[in-house]
Amino acid sequence: MTRRRLRLDAKTPVLVSRPVHSRAIVSACCGVAAAGGVFVGMTLSHAKALLPCDAHVEAADPSREARLLRRLAVWATRFVPVVAVSEPDGLFLDASGCERLYGGLNPLLRRIQRAMRKLGFAARLAAAPSWGGAWALARFGDSPCISVIRSGLAESLRPLPIEALRIGNETVGLLREVGITRIGELMALPRSNLAHRYGQALLRRLDQALGEAFELIEPIRIREPVYAERLFDGPTDRIEVIEIIARELLEQVCGQLAARESGCRELYVRLLRSDLAPLDLTVRTSRLSRDGKHLWKLLSPQLEKAQLGFGVEGMRVRASGVGTIRHHQTQCMGREPMAPNEETDGRASDPLADPSVAMLVDVLAARLGPGGVMRAVPLASFLPEQAFRFEAVQHLLPVRINADVVRADRPSMLLNPPVPVDVVLLRPGGPITSVAMHKRLLRVRSCIGPERIGAEWWNGEDGDRDYFKVATDDGRWLWIFFAVQRSRWFLHGEWT
Amino acid sequence: MPGILKALAERIHSVEARSTGAFRTVPTGLDAIDRALPHGGLRAGAVHEWFGVEGTADAPPRASWTPPLILLIHLARQASRHGAAVLWVGRHVWPSVHSLAENGGSLLAASLFADPADAGARLWTVDAALRCPGTVVIADGSRMNAASSRRLQLAAEAGGSLGLLARPMQESRELSVAATRWTVVRTGAGGQEQRWSICLVRSKGVDAMVTQERSWMVERMSSGGIVVVSPDLDVRLDAAPAAA
């Protein structure tokens, strides 16, 4: 996969390393590297020294690998219906009853192997009557693609090392101390002694490998996409028809969401145009929604502006970002329910939790653009213009008020950027006596300050500021600062 | 007789009110002003216009118009106590985040900001927001004519929301259907206090005889709230509600 993604040639070795006690250890390697003598567990410097050319080294990322394995499991459902993930690097496929569709187990294995190779994975496959047996044969068997029936399972497992039983390193060490290295040697020993010396877990793993003990797997659950489609008999450019179909498809999607007790945050609408590439429209909501009217209100302006070309042949609507919206009872014996519902509770704690506010945000964002509705997020800074950030409302989650918001007296209106002004001082560095604004000289009747706000030197800024709270003779209260390094005066805000 | 009229007005209001939001009236938090208003505060499902802030000296140029943000923040804070979301429309009326974060930051958490590109989009935004039940919309109302005023009033009635429009003093002679109209003027006299003189120019449903007092002097406290002060005696009349 890495080789294909980075377009490396076939001869470049690829290594995956992970840090262990401040040393870089090879956690995986490709076939080229393995042919050069590299094996999992050796140090990275040692591996590089063994290889004749420069190797591409990737840092191990367990969470990314887990996500990839999960995606691979979803992909594998095209062969069998039940697939489970075997951490960290394996998949269990339940092929019971499916092999006949492929002409037997071996053709099925070969087919999976070919498909995996096309994806860029060198997979080892094994088919066995037990999960434990298949696990052992896939990892420690001689052949990269092997199928074993029940009568031959025990014989196939005998030559495998005891690590193939999925037992802990401690037990492996204990068994190796007494010279037991193969599963066959373990099977020859009396079971009662094994249980007494090494615990029941060893026997359970042995029985699971031999198919004599029950073992559960947890299959992945694939949620069907929320999707509705309509293909027309022929292309149409009548907007009324397209709107009716769009509303019907929206209702279908909302019905599917309601049946799943869920809502969506994004809605993708694709118009299949007869002479042009498909046109994709996207509707985003700030909260989970399955309200057909609301979604239509967001979609219809986009649909009106859509370029239909010579006509539309079909339409697809797909919901994304699906999450749970709990059903709540609207009526009880013909009356309103006694208990307050979630919406009422949410309103008291967070005003923005109200569904009508979420709908308003969506409507405004659809008309004014994604940044049409914003909220202010406080940041930890003493500089007034950097003490907050306006960000577009994506999801109406409560704002975290930073405890470090400056509690000092600040003006109600802040000018950003500050406006240069001219002032007259009583004495250098002293109180301000008049301010020139809008071509008028305003006399100052009160001047409070200075309040020094230091530059945030750790952010690479320089320039301290001395702020003055100034009352002019026409009743204004201005916030003026002197930029010490620049030797200039600025108006930064006003109490208005 | 005034008592009967007041009771009758209350009954008509309760019949006509279609407010589906969390509040029907937002008290200003200033008892002296609330007593002069027909429902004890600013009525939801209506638009209220605030003209100013204007200086006491000669009229400054239009570019220097500043909305009465401290008063609007105070009213927004009063409304947010009822669980209302606050939408500030138009960058000209966006207050500083520091002033919203005062008193625990609940107003900041309830605030949303929109800055439409032109006057048409601004009118549409305010209209759409007023139709959302239980919200407070504080908007730049400059360059809005009587038709716009009618449209916004209908939207507020439909949604039961509270609309506060900040407008320049020069537009105070424009026709409007707003429920109340206020002017805010800076007071040049005084010492260290930040004071404004506010005047109730019009209030629907109130006979001029019912309320005698229509002009008040308000002062900003260091904690961020505002109080009504006597212009003559310089004595604070009702500090308790605003300080809460």
Chai-1 contact restraints between the chains, C-beta under 6 A:
chainA,res_idxA,chainB,res_idxB,connection_type,confidence,min_distance_angstrom,max_distance_angstrom,comment,restraint_id
A,R347,B,G83,contact,1.0,0.0,6.0,A-B,restraint_1
A,A348,B,G83,contact,1.0,0.0,6.0,A-B,restraint_2
A,P351,B,G83,contact,1.0,0.0,6.0,A-B,restraint_3
A,P351,B,A84,contact,1.0,0.0,6.0,A-B,restraint_4
A,P351,B,A85,contact,1.0,0.0,6.0,A-B,restraint_5
A,P351,B,A110,contact,1.0,0.0,6.0,A-B,restraint_6
A,L352,B,A85,contact,1.0,0.0,6.0,A-B,restraint_7
A,S356,B,C132,contact,1.0,0.0,6.0,A-B,restraint_8
A,S356,B,P133,contact,1.0,0.0,6.0,A-B,restraint_9
A,V357,B,A85,contact,1.0,0.0,6.0,A-B,restraint_10
A,L360,B,C132,contact,1.0,0.0,6.0,A-B,restraint_11
A,V363,B,A128,contact,1.0,0.0,6.0,A-B,restraint_12
A,L364,B,A114,contact,1.0,0.0,6.0,A-B,restraint_13
A,V373,B,L112,contact,1.0,0.0,6.0,A-B,restraint_14
A,V373,B,A114,contact,1.0,0.0,6.0,A-B,restraint_15
A,M374,B,F113,contact,1.0,0.0,6.0,A-B,restraint_16
A,R375,B,L112,contact,1.0,0.0,6.0,A-B,restraint_17
A,A376,B,V97,contact,1.0,0.0,6.0,A-B,restraint_18
A,F388,B,V97,contact,1.0,0.0,6.0,A-B,restraint_19
A,V399,B,A109,contact,1.0,0.0,6.0,A-B,restraint_20
A,I401,B,G105,contact,1.0,0.0,6.0,A-B,restraint_21
A,V405,B,A101,contact,1.0,0.0,6.0,A-B,restraint_22
A,R410,B,S96,contact,1.0,0.0,6.0,A-B,restraint_23
A,R410,B,H98,contact,1.0,0.0,6.0,A-B,restraint_24
A,S412,B,L69,contact,1.0,0.0,6.0,A-B,restraint_25
A,S412,B,I70,contact,1.0,0.0,6.0,A-B,restraint_26
A,S412,B,P95,contact,1.0,0.0,6.0,A-B,restraint_27
A,S412,B,S96,contact,1.0,0.0,6.0,A-B,restraint_28
A,S412,B,S99,contact,1.0,0.0,6.0,A-B,restraint_29
A,M413,B,L69,contact,1.0,0.0,6.0,A-B,restraint_30
A,L414,B,S96,contact,1.0,0.0,6.0,A-B,restraint_31
A,H438,B,P61,contact,1.0,0.0,6.0,A-B,restraint_32
A,H438,B,S64,contact,1.0,0.0,6.0,A-B,restraint_33
A,S446,B,Q192,contact,1.0,0.0,6.0,A-B,restraint_34
A,D473,B,G188,contact,1.0,0.0,6.0,A-B,restraint_35
A,D474,B,G55,contact,1.0,0.0,6.0,A-B,restraint_36
A,D474,B,A57,contact,1.0,0.0,6.0,A-B,restraint_37
A,D474,B,G188,contact,1.0,0.0,6.0,A-B,restraint_38
A,G475,B,G55,contact,1.0,0.0,6.0,A-B,restraint_39
A,G475,B,T56,contact,1.0,0.0,6.0,A-B,restraint_40
A,G475,B,R186,contact,1.0,0.0,6.0,A-B,restraint_41
A,G475,B,T187,contact,1.0,0.0,6.0,A-B,restraint_42
A,G475,B,G188,contact,1.0,0.0,6.0,A-B,restraint_43
A,W477,B,Q194,contact,1.0,0.0,6.0,A-B,restraint_44
A,W495,B,Q194,contact,1.0,0.0,6.0,A-B,restraint_45
A,T496,B,V53,contact,1.0,0.0,6.0,A-B,restraint_46
A,T496,B,T66,contact,1.0,0.0,6.0,A-B,restraint_47
A,T496,B,L69,contact,1.0,0.0,6.0,A-B,restraint_48
